[in-house]
C-alpha cells in the first residue's frame, strides 16, 4: 500500500510540474494546459472538462511546461513571483505559442437527406487557416429531389461522400464570431440502373427493347465555399457552410443523364449536357478539442 501511495505522489508531482502556469497581474496563478494563445486572449485547460479564457492585459508571465518563460505585461507595482528553478527566459514568442486546435462536427442539415455527414478540421497559423476532411453516408433507398441529378436516373441511389477542404478565417466581426471562405473538393458515389435501347428487328417496325443493368457512377466537384463560425463556452461551436461549383459528366453517367433528360423534355431537339452545377449547404454543430 505504501508503494502505491508513493507512486501516486510521484506521478501527481510529475503531472503538476509538467503543466503550464499563468501568473496574473492581481497575484493569482492559473495552472493547466495552454490550448490557445491568440492576439488578445489565451485559453488554459485547468481540468479534463474545464477551460478558462484570460485576456492578455491581465497576464504578467506565462511559464511553459518546457521551462520557457514568456513576458506579457509589466506589473504596475512590485510583485513577487516564484518561477521554476533556472528557467530559460525567452522574450520572443515560443514555438508552443502557435497551438494547433482541432474541430469535430456533424452537418445537422444533411439529416434532411438521410445523410450522416462528419467533418474534421485542424487549425494552423494562429487559427487563421483550417485544413480538413469530410465524409458522409446516405441511408435513403432512392435519391431524392435534393440530389436531383441522380434522382433522374432509374433507381438512382446516393451512397457516400468523401472530401477535403481548406478554409481561411481573415475576419472576426464579433468576439468568437468569424467569417470564413475557402475551397472544398467533394467526391460522391451513387448507383443506378443503366438502360439500353435496342431495335426489335423481328417485331413491329420502329419498336425497341429496353434492357437494364446495374451501374455505378460518381460526381467529382470543386467548390468555392463561405460561411460563418461561432464559438460557445470555448468547447462548442456552430458553423455554416455554403459551397458552389461544377462537376463534369463522364462515361455511362453522361449517356444516361442526357438520354433521360431529353426524353423528359418531350421535344424533337436533343441537347448534350457535359457540365452541371454543384451546391453544398451545411449547418455544423461541433466540439473543439
PALUMVO-13542 format. One record per residue (C-alpha): residue number from 0; chain; z negated, y, x negated. Coordinates in steps of 0.5 Angstrom, whole numbers, plus 500, padded with zeros to 3 digits. Each point is the difference from the previous one (the first is absolute). Example, Ala and Ser with C-alpha at 12.3 -4.5 7.8 and 13.67 -1.06 7.14 Angstrom:
BEGIN
 vokol kese   z   y   x
     0    A 484 491 475
     1    A 502 507 498
end
This chain:
BEGIN
 vokol kese   z   y   x
     0    A 500 500 500
     1    A 498 505 494
     2    A 507 499 497
     3    A 503 501 507
     4    A 496 507 500
     5    A 502 502 493
     6    A 508 498 501
     7    A 500 504 507
     8    A 496 506 496
     9    A 505 500 494
    10    A 506 499 505
    11    A 498 506 504
    12    A 498 504 494
    13    A 508 499 497
    14    A 503 502 507
    15    A 496 506 500
    16    A 502 502 493
    17    A 507 499 502
    18    A 500 505 505
    19    A 503 507 500
    20    A 495 506 501
    21    A 501 506 503
    22    A 495 506 498
    23    A 500 506 505
    24    A 498 507 500
    25    A 494 499 504
    26    A 497 495 495
    27    A 502 494 504
    28    A 503 494 498
    29    A 505 495 503
    30    A 501 493 497
    31    A 506 496 502
    32    A 508 498 499
    33    A 504 506 500
    34    A 506 499 504
    35    A 504 506 500
    36    A 500 507 496
    37    A 504 505 504
    38    A 501 507 498
    39    A 495 502 505
    40    A 496 494 502
    41    A 497 494 497
    42    A 498 493 503
    43    A 495 496 498
    44    A 499 493 503
    45    A 492 499 500
    46    A 500 493 503
    47    A 505 495 503
    48    A 501 504 506
    49    A 497 507 499
    50    A 504 505 496
    51    A 499 508 499
    52    A 504 506 499
    53    A 498 505 496
    54    A 503 507 499
    55    A 501 501 492
    56    A 497 507 501
    57    A 493 496 501
    58    A 501 496 494
    59    A 498 501 493
    60    A 502 494 496
    61    A 503 493 501
    62    A 498 495 496
    63    A 504 494 500
    64    A 498 492 499
    65    A 504 500 493
    66    A 495 505 498
    67    A 505 506 500
    68    A 498 507 503
    69    A 504 505 504
    70    A 497 507 501
    71    A 502 503 506
    72    A 496 506 501
    73    A 495 504 496
    74    A 493 501 503
    75    A 497 507 502
    76    A 493 498 497
    77    A 498 495 495
    78    A 500 493 503
    79    A 497 494 496
    80    A 505 494 501
    81    A 499 494 496
    82    A 506 496 499
    83    A 501 493 497
    84    A 499 500 492
    85    A 505 502 496
    86    A 506 502 505
    87    A 507 501 498
    88    A 501 508 502
    89    A 507 501 503
    90    A 501 507 503
    91    A 507 497 502
    92    A 502 496 506
    93    A 498 493 498
    94    A 505 494 502
    95    A 496 497 505
    96    A 500 507 504
    97    A 507 498 503
    98    A 497 495 504
    99    A 505 495 504
   100    A 499 499 507
   101    A 503 495 505
   102    A 501 500 507
   103    A 501 494 505
   104    A 502 502 507
   105    A 504 497 506
   106    A 505 503 505
   107    A 497 500 506
   108    A 506 503 504
   109    A 504 494 497
   110    A 496 495 505
   111    A 504 503 506
   112    A 506 496 497
   113    A 495 494 499
   114    A 500 502 492
   115    A 494 498 495
   116    A 502 506 495
   117    A 496 501 494
   118    A 500 505 494
   119    A 497 500 493
   120    A 500 507 496
   121    A 498 502 493
   122    A 499 507 499
   123    A 501 503 493
   124    A 500 507 496
   125    A 494 502 504
   126    A 503 497 506
   127    A 506 505 500
   128    A 504 493 500
   129    A 500 494 504
   130    A 503 493 499
   131    A 500 495 505
   132    A 503 494 503
   133    A 500 498 507
   134    A 501 493 504
   135    A 500 498 508
   136    A 502 494 504
   137    A 502 500 507
   138    A 498 496 506
   139    A 505 501 505
   140    A 504 494 502
   141    A 506 505 501
   142    A 502 507 497
   143    A 498 506 505
   144    A 503 507 501
   145    A 496 502 494
   146    A 505 496 496
   147    A 506 502 504
   148    A 505 498 494
   149    A 497 493 500
   150    A 499 499 508
   151    A 507 501 501
   152    A 501 493 496
   153    A 500 494 504
   154    A 493 497 500
   155    A 498 505 494
   156    A 493 500 498
   157    A 497 504 494
   158    A 496 496 495
   159    A 497 504 495
   160    A 500 507 495
   161    A 499 501 493
   162    A 500 507 497
   163    A 498 504 494
   164    A 499 508 500
   165    A 498 506 496
   166    A 496 506 503
   167    A 499 507 498
   168    A 494 504 502
   169    A 501 507 498
   170    A 496 504 505
   171    A 493 500 503
   172    A 501 504 506
   173    A 492 499 502
   174    A 494 496 497
   175    A 502 493 499
   176    A 507 501 504
   177    A 506 499 497
   178    A 508 501 501
   179    A 504 494 496
   180    A 507 499 499
   181    A 504 494 496
   182    A 505 494 500
   183    A 499 493 504
   184    A 504 494 499
   185    A 500 495 505
   186    A 503 493 501
   187    A 500 497 506
   188    A 502 493 502
   189    A 502 497 507
   190    A 503 494 503
   191    A 505 499 506
   192    A 506 496 503
   193    A 507 501 497
   194    A 505 500 505
   195    A 507 498 498
   196    A 506 500 505
   197    A 506 495 499
   198    A 506 500 505
   199    A 500 494 504
   200    A 507 497 499
   201    A 500 494 505
   202    A 498 504 506
   203    A 502 507 503
   204    A 504 505 496
   205    A 495 505 498
   206    A 494 496 501
   207    A 495 500 494
   208    A 494 495 498
   209    A 493 504 497
   210    A 496 496 495
   211    A 493 502 498
   212    A 497 498 493
   213    A 493 502 497
   214    A 501 506 495
   215    A 495 505 496
   216    A 501 507 498
   217    A 497 506 497
   218    A 499 507 500
   219    A 499 504 493
   220    A 499 507 501
   221    A 497 506 496
   222    A 497 506 504
   223    A 497 507 499
   224    A 493 500 502
   225    A 495 505 502
   226    A 493 501 504
   227    A 493 502 500
   228    A 494 497 496
   229    A 493 501 502
   230    A 493 497 497
   231    A 494 499 504
   232    A 493 498 497
   233    A 503 499 493
   234    A 502 493 502
   235    A 504 500 506
   236    A 507 504 502
   237    A 506 500 505
   238    A 507 501 497
   239    A 506 502 504
   240    A 507 498 497
   241    A 507 502 503
   242    A 506 497 496
   243    A 507 501 501
   244    A 506 497 496
   245    A 506 495 501
   246    A 502 493 499
   247    A 507 496 499
   248    A 502 494 504
   249    A 502 494 496
   250    A 503 493 501
   251    A 500 497 506
   252    A 495 505 503
   253    A 506 505 499
   254    A 504 496 504
   255    A 495 498 506
   256    A 498 507 501
   257    A 507 503 501
   258    A 502 494 504
   259    A 495 501 505
   260    A 499 508 499
   261    A 508 500 502
   262    A 499 495 506
   263    A 494 504 503
   264    A 505 507 500
   265    A 505 497 504
   266    A 506 504 497
   267    A 506 497 497
   268    A 499 504 494
   269    A 495 496 495
   270    A 497 504 494
   271    A 497 497 494
   272    A 493 503 498
   273    A 497 499 493
   274    A 494 504 499
   275    A 494 501 505
   276    A 494 505 500
   277    A 493 497 499
   278    A 494 503 502
   279    A 493 499 499
   280    A 493 502 503
   281    A 493 499 498
   282    A 493 502 502
   283    A 496 496 495
   284    A 492 499 500
   285    A 498 498 494
   286    A 494 499 495
   287    A 499 504 493
   288    A 498 495 494
end
